[in-house]
Structure formats: structure tokens, C-alpha cells
Amino acid sequence: MPNFLNRHRCNYIKFGEREISQILTLSGKEYYAQSIYMQLQKADRKFTYHISFLSARQKLLSRLLNNSRAYVIHVNLSKEMSNLEIIEAYYFARKLDQELQ
């Protein structure tokens, strides 16, 4: 299990930290809402994701807090997901991180 001593701990993927309603109403960014709506229409996918970028103050501490990423990937899971589907969502987020690097 990752802990604070592990430098490779994944601090840039967050599960369920923000509700979808918060993303749709409070973000103020229309492309987040469009992206979430398109993801919810896919019947084969049981999770949604969005990327939020760090503020200037958070970027200064990103080496310590976020493994030097300028963003955080937020993943929201469905309640009906199996363990295998949760692992697939995690590896999807890791692959997305790899593409963003």
C-alpha cells in the first residue's frame, strides 16, 4: 500500500472527491459539463472523469503534494461497479496521466 514515505504514491488521481453535480454547476466551465454529459451517455462505461489544473500557489508545492503534476485527475465511480471495473478505471486514469505527461 502506498504511504507518505513512498515517492511514487499516486497523489494526482482522486476517486470521488467531487460530486458530478459540483462539476456541472459550480465549475463555471462549460467544457467540463459537455465532457461529463458525453461520458454519461456511454452505456459501457460506469465511471466519469475530469481533469482540474492546480492554482499557481499549488503549483509551487506540486513536487511535494502532487508528484510534480500540474493537474489532478478526478474519477467518479458508479455504485454498481465490480472490483475489476474499479481497477480498469484506475488504469484508465494512469494511461490518461501518461498521455498528459
Backbone as CSV, one residue per row, in Angstrom:
resi,resn,N_x,N_y,N_z,CA_x,CA_y,CA_z,C_x,C_y,C_z
1,MET,0.831,-1.182,0.000,0.000,0.000,0.000,0.880,1.252,0.000
2,PRO,0.467,2.265,-0.745,1.257,3.499,-0.737,1.143,4.220,0.604
3,ASN,2.217,4.854,0.984,2.191,5.663,2.198,3.017,6.928,1.961
4,PHE,3.152,7.755,2.977,3.816,9.036,2.780,5.309,8.890,2.506
5,LEU,5.904,7.755,2.787,7.318,7.542,2.510,7.575,7.100,1.073
6,ASN,6.537,6.665,0.402,6.668,6.180,-0.969,6.591,7.352,-1.930
7,ARG,7.676,7.672,-2.620,7.715,8.805,-3.528,6.876,8.576,-4.779
8,HIS,6.552,7.332,-5.079,5.769,7.018,-6.274,4.286,6.903,-5.961
9,ARG,3.890,7.336,-4.791,2.478,7.310,-4.414,1.682,8.187,-5.367
10,CYS,0.523,7.738,-5.721,-0.292,8.403,-6.737,-1.161,9.477,-6.091
11,ASN,-0.660,10.705,-6.023,-1.407,11.817,-5.437,-2.200,12.593,-6.471
12,TYR,-2.119,12.239,-7.711,-2.748,13.010,-8.779,-4.001,12.353,-9.322
13,ILE,-4.400,11.206,-8.794,-5.669,10.579,-9.162,-6.522,10.534,-7.904
14,LYS,-7.685,11.170,-7.944,-8.592,11.231,-6.798,-9.893,10.531,-7.167
15,PHE,-10.393,9.701,-6.285,-11.635,8.967,-6.508,-12.745,9.569,-5.664
16,GLY,-13.799,10.061,-6.321,-14.990,10.526,-5.636,-14.805,11.756,-4.778
17,GLU,-13.774,12.516,-5.030,-13.540,13.715,-4.218,-14.560,14.801,-4.521
18,ARG,-14.980,14.907,-5.769,-16.003,15.880,-6.165,-17.197,15.143,-6.739
19,GLU,-18.381,15.592,-6.377,-19.594,15.008,-6.942,-19.817,15.553,-8.347
20,ILE,-20.508,14.783,-9.164,-20.773,15.208,-10.539,-21.602,16.486,-10.551
21,SER,-22.523,16.624,-9.597,-23.335,17.847,-9.549,-22.470,19.075,-9.294
22,GLN,-21.421,18.941,-8.487,-20.497,20.058,-8.261,-19.777,20.429,-9.548
23,ILE,-19.376,19.442,-10.285,-18.644,19.691,-11.526,-19.539,20.398,-12.532
24,LEU,-20.802,19.956,-12.612,-21.709,20.525,-13.603,-22.173,21.933,-13.245
25,THR,-22.344,22.229,-11.971,-22.928,23.514,-11.593,-21.917,24.529,-11.089
26,LEU,-20.930,24.112,-10.344,-20.047,25.067,-9.699,-18.758,25.343,-10.460
27,SER,-18.432,24.523,-11.426,-17.149,24.709,-12.098,-17.123,25.975,-12.939
28,GLY,-18.253,26.340,-13.552,-18.293,27.527,-14.389,-17.616,27.337,-15.736
29,LYS,-17.174,26.143,-16.013,-16.513,25.869,-17.281,-17.389,24.915,-18.085
30,GLU,-17.848,25.379,-19.207,-18.815,24.635,-19.991,-18.236,23.346,-20.564
31,TYR,-16.939,23.324,-20.863,-16.373,22.117,-21.455,-16.340,20.958,-20.458
32,TYR,-16.283,21.236,-19.138,-16.403,20.161,-18.151,-17.788,19.526,-18.251
33,ALA,-18.811,20.353,-18.311,-20.181,19.848,-18.376,-20.405,19.049,-19.647
34,GLN,-19.939,19.544,-20.779,-20.102,18.815,-22.037,-19.392,17.474,-21.984
35,SER,-18.197,17.455,-21.439,-17.440,16.212,-21.332,-18.145,15.206,-20.435
36,ILE,-18.658,15.665,-19.290,-19.355,14.762,-18.367,-20.631,14.218,-18.999
37,TYR,-21.402,15.071,-19.690,-22.621,14.608,-20.364,-22.299,13.543,-21.410
38,MET,-21.254,13.750,-22.165,-20.874,12.765,-23.192,-20.451,11.451,-22.546
39,GLN,-19.758,11.520,-21.407,-19.337,10.298,-20.725,-20.522,9.551,-20.126
40,LEU,-21.503,10.292,-19.611,-22.674,9.652,-19.019,-23.546,8.953,-20.056
41,GLN,-23.454,9.370,-21.308,-24.251,8.749,-22.366,-23.689,7.406,-22.803
42,LYS,-22.447,7.121,-22.475,-21.842,5.846,-22.867,-22.332,4.749,-21.932
43,ALA,-23.023,3.792,-22.497,-23.620,2.728,-21.682,-22.572,1.744,-21.159
44,ASP,-21.468,1.581,-21.856,-20.467,0.593,-21.447,-19.510,1.113,-20.382
45,ARG,-19.540,2.394,-20.071,-18.631,2.960,-19.080,-19.389,3.288,-17.808
46,LYS,-18.860,2.856,-16.665,-19.511,3.078,-15.381,-18.766,4.101,-14.534
47,PHE,-17.923,4.908,-15.147,-17.233,5.956,-14.406,-17.112,7.197,-15.282
48,THR,-16.928,8.321,-14.628,-16.671,9.572,-15.334,-15.383,10.159,-14.774
49,TYR,-14.763,11.012,-15.556,-13.526,11.638,-15.109,-13.475,13.066,-15.619
50,HIS,-12.708,13.872,-14.959,-12.371,15.193,-15.460,-11.023,15.594,-14.867
51,ILE,-10.399,16.545,-15.497,-9.068,16.992,-15.093,-9.185,18.421,-14.593
52,SER,-8.657,18.666,-13.409,-8.611,20.038,-12.902,-7.149,20.432,-12.748
53,PHE,-6.849,21.644,-13.145,-5.476,22.132,-13.075,-5.241,22.853,-11.760
54,LEU,-4.033,22.778,-11.268,-3.683,23.382,-9.987,-3.586,24.888,-10.104
55,SER,-3.842,25.562,-8.991,-3.661,27.012,-8.952,-2.168,27.328,-8.894
56,ALA,-1.836,28.586,-9.066,-0.430,28.991,-9.061,0.232,28.659,-7.729
57,ARG,-0.484,28.851,-6.641,0.072,28.544,-5.311,0.304,27.050,-5.146
58,GLN,-0.631,26.246,-5.634,-0.486,24.797,-5.529,0.630,24.279,-6.418
59,LYS,0.876,24.938,-7.552,1.955,24.507,-8.443,3.318,24.635,-7.794
60,LEU,3.463,25.608,-6.905,4.745,25.771,-6.212,5.057,24.565,-5.327
61,LEU,4.025,23.959,-4.776,4.207,22.800,-3.896,3.918,21.474,-4.597
62,SER,3.769,21.495,-5.898,3.345,20.281,-6.605,4.372,19.158,-6.518
63,ARG,5.636,19.481,-6.378,6.648,18.418,-6.272,6.406,17.583,-5.011
64,LEU,5.995,18.228,-3.934,5.741,17.506,-2.690,4.345,16.898,-2.638
65,LEU,3.354,17.636,-3.102,1.971,17.219,-2.932,1.409,16.387,-4.083
66,ASN,1.953,16.552,-5.284,1.270,16.016,-6.451,2.205,15.311,-7.435
67,ASN,3.333,14.853,-7.003,4.292,14.168,-7.874,4.658,15.002,-9.100
68,SER,4.779,16.307,-8.929,5.165,17.265,-9.980,4.160,17.374,-11.117
69,ARG,2.922,16.979,-10.908,1.886,17.146,-11.926,1.268,18.526,-11.773
70,ALA,0.866,19.127,-12.876,0.187,20.428,-12.853,-1.323,20.252,-12.841
71,TYR,-1.791,19.036,-12.623,-3.215,18.721,-12.702,-3.555,17.603,-11.721
72,VAL,-4.857,17.406,-11.524,-5.381,16.282,-10.752,-6.472,15.644,-11.595
73,ILE,-6.447,14.333,-11.703,-7.468,13.596,-12.444,-8.500,13.114,-11.426
74,HIS,-9.748,13.562,-11.584,-10.839,13.176,-10.689,-11.669,12.094,-11.374
75,VAL,-11.873,10.983,-10.680,-12.642,9.859,-11.217,-13.830,9.614,-10.291
76,ASN,-15.022,9.585,-10.861,-16.241,9.259,-10.112,-16.744,7.912,-10.588
77,LEU,-17.016,7.026,-9.653,-17.405,5.660,-9.965,-18.890,5.442,-9.709
78,SER,-19.461,4.517,-10.454,-20.849,4.108,-10.244,-20.912,3.151,-9.052
79,LYS,-22.038,3.101,-8.377,-22.180,2.219,-7.226,-22.235,0.752,-7.619
80,GLU,-22.595,0.465,-8.870,-22.733,-0.926,-9.320,-21.432,-1.526,-9.835
81,MET,-20.332,-0.841,-9.680,-19.075,-1.327,-10.264,-18.516,-2.522,-9.499
82,SER,-17.939,-3.452,-10.251,-17.250,-4.579,-9.632,-15.800,-4.174,-9.362
83,ASN,-15.091,-5.024,-8.649,-13.691,-4.731,-8.335,-12.845,-4.622,-9.599
84,LEU,-13.105,-5.475,-10.562,-12.360,-5.443,-11.816,-12.596,-4.130,-12.562
85,GLU,-13.820,-3.648,-12.554,-14.136,-2.381,-13.222,-13.487,-1.191,-12.509
86,ILE,-13.352,-1.274,-11.194,-12.659,-0.217,-10.454,-11.192,-0.188,-10.827
87,ILE,-10.591,-1.353,-10.952,-9.185,-1.427,-11.370,-9.029,-0.905,-12.793
88,GLU,-9.987,-1.219,-13.667,-9.939,-0.696,-15.039,-10.022,0.826,-15.046
89,ALA,-10.858,1.408,-14.194,-10.957,2.867,-14.104,-9.644,3.465,-13.626
90,TYR,-9.001,2.817,-12.659,-7.721,3.303,-12.158,-6.665,3.270,-13.262
91,TYR,-6.590,2.168,-13.992,-5.588,2.076,-15.057,-5.919,2.994,-16.230
92,PHE,-7.187,3.279,-16.440,-7.550,4.283,-17.436,-6.983,5.642,-17.034
93,ALA,-7.127,5.997,-15.746,-6.592,7.271,-15.256,-5.078,7.292,-15.346
94,ARG,-4.424,6.165,-15.072,-2.957,6.106,-15.204,-2.530,6.285,-16.656
95,LYS,-3.269,5.681,-17.581,-2.973,5.832,-19.002,-3.195,7.280,-19.444
96,LEU,-4.255,7.904,-18.948,-4.516,9.302,-19.251,-3.385,10.179,-18.723
97,ASP,-2.902,9.886,-17.538,-1.768,10.629,-16.975,-0.532,10.462,-17.854
98,GLN,-0.318,9.272,-18.330,0.831,9.002,-19.199,0.730,9.828,-20.493
99,GLU,-0.464,9.956,-21.034,-0.660,10.750,-22.250,-0.470,12.234,-21.979
100,LEU,-0.858,12.701,-20.781,-0.717,14.111,-20.453,0.717,14.511,-20.140
101,GLN,1.528,13.548,-19.733,2.925,13.851,-19.415,3.671,14.176,-20.643
